Amino acid sequence: MSAPLYLTLDEVIKRYRNQISEGTLRNWRSKRIGPSFIKIGKAVLYPVIELDRWDRSNLILCQRTRHLPFDTVETETCEM
C-alpha cells in the first residue's frame, strides 16, 4: 500500500504526536500560517509534501559541538 498524498486533520495531529491540537490548526488556517492545506467542501486536507516542506522550514539548525582533547581542557576550581 502506498503512502497517502493527503492527511486528514486527525492524521496531522497524530503525525505531530498530539503536540499540535485541532484548535491550533484551526487558528493557523484562519490566520493563513502553519502548513498549507486544501479545502474541498467542508473537508480540510493537508498535502504530505507540504507538511514535509513546512517541517524543513521550521527545522532549527544547531552547530556541532567542538570536542577538545581531554589533556587541553581547562578546569576551574571553585573556592568556598
N, C-alpha and C positions, 0 to 999 in steps of 0.2 A: 504494500500500500504506500502510495506516495504522500509526501508531506503536504498539508493544506496550503493553499495560496493565501487564504484569508482566515483570520481568527475572530471568533465572537468575543463579546465583552468578557464573558466568564473565562474564556481561554486566555485572553490577555492577562487577566488578573492572576490566573494560575501560572502563566509564563514568568511573571514577576513575583512569584511566591507569596502572594497576598500582601505585598508591600505597597501596592497601589490599589486604592479602593475604587469601586464603581463610581462613587461620588466625585473622587478626584478626576477620574477620566471624563466624567460628565462636565465638570468645571473646565477642564483643559479644552474640551471640544468647544464649549461656548466662548472661550477666550481665544480660540484658534492657536493654542500652544500644545505641546506634547506631540505624541506620534500622529502622523497623518492617518486619516480614516476615510471610509466610503460609506455613504448613507444611501440605502436603497429602500424607499418607503420608510418604515419605522426601524428597519434593521440597520445596525451600525456594525460595520466590519472593518478590521484592521489588516491591511496587506502585510504579510510576513516580511516582505522585502523592505517595507517602510519601517517596521519595528526594528529590523536589523540596522537600518540606516540611522534611526533615532538612537539606538544603543551606541553606535560608534560615535555619534555626535556628542554624547554625554559621557564618553569614556574619559576618565581622569588619568592622565599620564604621570607616572612617577619616575624620578631619577633613580638610577641604580645606586645601591649603597657602595661606597668606596671602602673596600676592605684594606686595612693596613696589616702588615705582618705583626705578629704578637710582640716581637722584640722592639718595635718602634712605637708602640702605643704608650702614650704618656698617661700616667695615672695621677690623680690628685689625691692628696691626703687631706683629711678633714680633721682639724683640731678642735676640740671642745674645751 
